[in-house]
């Protein structure tokens, strides 16, 4: 007995078929559905530079448009798109040095303090420390941590997106979490 695929996957498959038939509106729907998440992932992966993240996302979407006809559905559309983003980000990072991330990127992780200047300072320091710790993680650990903790992807999806075995995904995530826990221990 086979389970039916989730509605989103069936819809993704229909969109892929429509794009293969030349339907630009179907591709626009794919962009609307996954573009913001792809950009958010790229933004964190390239160190918070809006221009770099936009470039990586745009290049990934251009590749998707050109290559969607060859997409065979061995992975979900989502993981295939995230893999394109990852590849473009790797290419960009190979040609450039990492740049510091804007502290405001992680501000949504900590609720705003209500008229408490001391809490505001502590929150800003926490975010700066977290971003610095993320920036210091090795590339794969950072990518796996972002896809798991921020994007909520499964180990299998992360493995497909990054072309890594699931065991490697688990290992990178474990080491990344452990390193972040050590570096953030003073904030507990």
DOKE-663108 format. One line per 3 residues: number of its first residue (from 1); their letters; for each residue z, y, x of C-alpha. Coordinates in Angstrom, 1 decimal. Last residue first. Layout:
N
NUM = a = Z/Y/X; ... .
This chain:
188
188 = xxx = 29.0/30.4/23.0; 27.2/33.2/24.8; 28.5/32.2/28.3 .
185 = xxx = 26.8/28.8/27.9; 23.3/30.4/27.4; 22.0/29.2/30.8 .
182 = xxx = 23.5/25.7/30.4; 22.3/25.3/26.8; 18.8/26.6/27.7 .
179 = xxx = 18.6/24.0/30.6; 19.8/21.2/28.3; 17.4/22.2/25.5 .
176 = xxx = 14.5/22.4/28.0; 15.4/19.1/29.6; 15.6/17.4/26.1 .
173 = xxx = 12.4/19.0/24.9; 10.5/18.0/28.0; 11.8/14.4/27.7 .
170 = xxx = 11.0/14.1/24.0; 7.5/15.5/24.6; 7.0/13.1/27.5 .
167 = xxx = 8.0/10.2/25.3; 5.6/11.4/22.6; 2.7/11.2/25.1 .
164 = xxx = 1.2/14.6/25.9; -2.1/16.1/24.8; -0.3/19.4/23.9 .
161 = xxx = -1.2/19.6/20.3; -1.2/15.8/19.8; 2.2/15.4/21.5 .
158 = xxx = 3.5/18.3/19.5; 2.3/16.7/16.3; 3.9/13.4/17.2 .
155 = xxx = 7.2/15.0/18.1; 7.2/16.8/14.8; 6.5/20.6/14.4 .
152 = xxx = 9.1/23.0/13.3; 7.3/26.1/14.6; 10.3/27.7/16.2 .
149 = xxx = 12.4/24.8/17.4; 9.7/22.1/17.9; 6.7/24.1/18.9 .
146 = xxx = 8.7/26.6/20.9; 10.7/23.9/22.7; 7.5/22.0/23.6 .
143 = xxx = 5.8/25.1/25.0; 8.8/26.1/27.0; 9.4/22.7/28.4 .
140 = xxx = 5.7/22.4/29.2; 5.6/25.7/31.1; 8.8/25.3/33.1 .
137 = xxx = 11.7/27.3/31.6; 12.3/30.7/33.2; 10.7/32.7/30.4 .
134 = xxx = 13.0/30.9/27.9; 16.1/31.7/29.8; 15.0/35.4/30.1 .
131 = xxx = 14.3/35.4/26.4; 17.7/34.0/25.6; 19.5/36.4/28.0 .
128 = xxx = 17.6/39.4/26.5; 18.4/38.3/23.0; 22.1/37.9/23.9 .
125 = xxx = 22.2/41.2/25.6; 20.7/42.9/22.5; 23.2/41.2/20.3 .
122 = xxx = 26.1/42.2/22.5; 24.9/45.8/22.5; 24.5/45.9/18.7 .
119 = xxx = 27.9/44.2/18.3; 29.5/47.0/20.3; 27.7/49.6/18.3 .
116 = xxx = 29.0/48.2/15.0; 27.3/49.9/12.0; 26.3/46.6/10.4 .
113 = xxx = 25.1/44.3/13.2; 21.6/43.1/12.6; 21.2/39.4/12.2 .
110 = xxx = 20.2/37.5/15.4; 17.1/35.3/15.4; 14.9/38.1/14.0 .
107 = xxx = 15.5/40.1/17.2; 13.5/37.5/19.2; 10.4/39.6/19.7 .
104 = xxx = 12.4/42.8/20.1; 13.2/41.9/23.7; 9.6/42.5/24.8 .
101 = xxx = 8.6/39.7/27.1; 8.2/40.2/30.9; 4.8/39.4/32.2 .
98 = xxx = 3.7/36.1/33.6; 1.1/36.3/36.4; -2.5/36.0/35.5 .
95 = xxx = -5.5/33.7/35.9; -3.7/30.4/35.3; -1.7/32.0/32.5 .
92 = xxx = -4.9/32.8/30.6; -6.3/29.3/30.9; -2.9/27.8/29.8 .
89 = xxx = -2.9/30.2/26.9; -6.4/29.1/25.9; -5.4/25.4/26.1 .
86 = xxx = -2.3/26.0/24.0; -4.2/27.9/21.4; -6.7/25.1/21.1 .
83 = xxx = -3.9/22.6/20.9; -2.3/24.6/18.1; -5.6/24.4/16.2 .
80 = xxx = -5.8/20.6/16.7; -2.2/20.2/15.6; -2.8/22.2/12.4 .
77 = xxx = -6.1/20.3/11.6; -4.2/17.1/11.7; -5.0/14.6/14.3 .
74 = xxx = -7.8/12.0/14.5; -9.7/14.2/12.0; -13.0/14.0/13.8 .
71 = xxx = -13.5/17.7/14.6; -17.1/17.9/15.9; -18.2/20.3/13.1 .
68 = xxx = -15.0/22.4/13.8; -16.3/23.1/17.3; -17.9/26.6/17.0 .
65 = xxx = -15.4/27.9/14.5; -12.5/26.3/16.2; -13.6/27.7/19.6 .
62 = xxx = -13.8/31.2/18.0; -10.3/30.6/16.5; -8.9/29.6/19.9 .
59 = xxx = -10.5/32.6/21.6; -9.0/34.9/18.9; -5.6/33.4/19.3 .
56 = xxx = -5.6/33.7/23.1; -6.9/37.3/22.9; -4.3/38.3/20.3 .
53 = xxx = -1.6/36.7/22.3; -2.8/38.5/25.5; -2.9/41.8/23.7 .
50 = xxx = 0.5/41.4/22.1; 2.2/40.4/25.3; 5.3/38.5/24.4 .
47 = xxx = 5.5/36.1/27.3; 2.2/34.2/26.9; 3.8/31.3/25.0 .
44 = xxx = 5.8/33.5/22.7; 2.8/35.4/21.6; 0.6/32.3/21.5 .
41 = xxx = 3.0/30.6/19.1; 3.2/33.6/16.8; -0.6/34.0/16.9 .
38 = xxx = -1.1/30.4/15.9; 1.4/30.8/13.2; -0.4/33.9/11.9 .
35 = xxx = -3.8/32.2/12.1; -2.9/29.0/10.3; -3.4/29.6/6.6 .
32 = xxx = -5.4/32.8/6.7; -7.6/31.5/9.5; -8.2/28.2/7.6 .
29 = xxx = -9.0/30.3/4.5; -11.5/32.4/6.5; -13.0/29.1/7.6 .
26 = xxx = -13.5/28.1/3.9; -15.1/31.5/3.2; -17.5/30.9/6.1 .
23 = xxx = -18.9/27.9/4.3; -21.5/26.4/6.7; -21.5/22.8/5.6 .
20 = xxx = -19.1/21.9/8.4; -16.9/24.7/7.1; -16.8/23.0/3.7 .
17 = xxx = -15.9/19.6/5.3; -13.1/21.2/7.3; -11.8/23.0/4.2 .
14 = xxx = -11.8/19.7/2.3; -9.9/18.0/5.1; -7.4/20.9/5.2 .
11 = xxx = -6.9/20.6/1.4; -6.2/16.9/1.8; -3.8/17.7/4.6 .
8 = xxx = -2.0/20.4/2.4; -1.7/18.0/-0.5; 0.2/15.4/1.6 .
5 = xxx = -1.8/12.3/2.3; -1.5/9.5/-0.2; 0.6/6.6/0.8 .
2 = xx = -1.0/3.3/1.5; 0.0/0.0/0.0 .
